[in-house]
């Protein structure tokens, strides 16, 4: 089973910024990856892999993103929804300069995950995400909500109800619980 993992609003509050030429920083109380141990403990008994669906991969690269994770989670990472090869290397003129075409600039989080799921024939999966805008949740198809564990962007995985939802959905995806 695959877990599509967002970082901001899941493993720490969604108050993360990447200043130019500086490391990623959390601009609120706490620390980056402060709830990672919660996820480690939940995943421990399950045969799950992680695919990164965090914007960190685009900001600092896949390998640096994986290195920023605790080793127990990093060892489960098998890929990311975004890869630099997906970017059209053609440079297009734009009013304020030039840009390259990157479909992720226009895709919802669900579309990013769906692209990976279809491309890799993934059968069992869950996404853990705060979907930080109301528009993002509206773009998640109702018939696919059973694949989403929606976190509170401030609390992340520290919420007991969210932890229980994650455990129950993992059990259902693994076939240990009847679908309800």
Buried (B, 14 or more C-beta within 10 A) or exposed (E): BBBBBBBBBBBBBBBBEBEEEEEBEBEEEBEBBBBBBBBBEBBEEBEBBBBBBBBBBBEBEBEEBBEBBEEBBBEBBEBBBBEEEEBEEEEEEEEEEEEEEBEBEEBBBBBBBBBBBEEEEBEEBBBBBBBBEEEBBEBBEEEEEEBBBBBBBBBBBBBEEBBEBBBBBBEBBEEEEEEE
